[in-house]
Amino acid sequence: QGKEVANLDKLILYTDGASLGNPGRAGIGIVIYNQNRDVIRRMTEFIGINTNNVAEYMALIYALTNCPPYLFTPRCLEALSLPLQECPCPFL
């Protein structure tokens, strides 16, 4: 059985995407923490042949769509990735 994790008021999503070549074999990685830095979820996924930028976008989209809705209500998204910072997405 999983342990009960407290303090879900604020979740921190770390995402990254990369490709070996551009385009090339690409993958994403996601770690979700609560405000106490307890790991809520870890995810990795091969996403086929894609560019580095697509991998960066897919990592964020995958994190937001695979985080259980009862755990997370987005209030603020901060992106270190330049492609995500410049993305014309309405949710960033």
C-alpha positions as CSV (number, residue, x, y, z in Angstrom):
1,Q,0.0,0.0,0.0
2,G,1.2,3.5,-0.7
3,K,1.9,5.9,2.1
4,E,-0.4,8.7,2.9
5,V,1.1,12.0,1.7
6,A,0.1,15.2,3.5
7,N,0.2,18.8,2.4
8,L,-1.2,18.7,-1.1
9,D,-2.1,22.4,-1.1
10,K,0.8,23.2,-3.4
11,L,2.3,20.7,-5.9
12,I,5.6,21.3,-7.7
13,L,5.9,19.8,-11.1
14,Y,9.4,19.3,-12.6
15,T,9.3,18.4,-16.3
16,D,11.9,17.9,-18.9
17,G,12.1,16.6,-22.5
18,A,15.0,15.8,-24.7
19,S,15.8,14.2,-28.0
20,L,18.9,12.4,-29.2
21,G,19.3,14.3,-32.4
22,N,16.9,17.0,-33.5
23,P,14.7,15.3,-34.4
24,G,15.6,12.0,-32.9
25,R,14.5,9.5,-30.3
26,A,12.8,11.6,-27.6
27,G,11.7,11.1,-24.1
28,I,10.1,13.0,-21.2
29,G,10.5,12.9,-17.5
30,I,8.3,14.3,-14.8
31,V,8.5,14.4,-11.0
32,I,5.7,15.8,-8.9
33,Y,6.4,16.9,-5.3
34,N,4.2,18.3,-2.5
35,Q,5.3,21.4,-0.6
36,N,7.3,19.2,1.9
37,R,9.3,17.8,-1.1
38,D,7.7,14.4,-0.7
39,V,7.5,12.7,-4.2
40,I,3.9,12.3,-5.2
41,R,4.6,10.8,-8.7
42,R,7.5,10.0,-11.1
43,M,6.9,9.4,-14.8
44,T,9.2,8.7,-17.8
45,E,8.0,8.0,-21.3
46,F,9.5,7.4,-24.7
47,I,7.6,9.7,-27.1
48,G,9.0,8.4,-30.5
49,I,10.9,10.5,-32.9
50,N,10.5,14.2,-32.1
51,T,12.4,17.5,-31.8
52,N,13.7,18.7,-28.4
53,N,11.1,21.5,-28.3
54,V,8.2,19.0,-28.9
55,A,9.7,16.9,-26.1
56,E,9.7,19.9,-23.8
57,Y,6.0,20.7,-24.6
58,M,4.9,17.1,-24.3
59,A,6.5,16.8,-20.9
60,L,4.4,19.6,-19.5
61,I,1.3,18.4,-21.2
62,Y,1.8,14.9,-20.0
63,A,2.4,16.1,-16.4
64,L,-0.8,18.2,-16.4
65,T,-2.9,15.5,-18.0
66,N,-1.6,12.6,-15.8
67,C,-1.7,14.3,-12.5
68,P,-4.8,13.2,-10.6
69,P,-7.3,16.1,-10.7
70,Y,-8.0,15.7,-7.0
71,L,-4.4,16.4,-6.3
72,F,-3.7,19.5,-8.3
73,T,-5.4,22.8,-9.1
74,P,-2.9,24.8,-11.2
75,R,-2.3,28.3,-9.7
76,C,1.1,29.2,-11.2
77,L,3.3,27.5,-13.8
78,E,7.0,28.5,-13.9
79,A,9.1,27.2,-16.8
80,L,12.9,27.2,-17.0
81,S,12.7,25.9,-20.6
82,L,13.0,28.7,-23.1
83,P,10.6,27.0,-25.6
84,L,8.0,26.8,-22.8
85,Q,8.5,30.4,-21.8
86,E,8.0,31.5,-25.4
87,C,5.0,29.1,-26.0
88,P,1.9,31.0,-27.1
89,C,-0.2,28.6,-25.0
90,P,-3.0,30.2,-23.0
91,F,-2.2,28.2,-19.9
92,L,1.5,29.4,-19.6
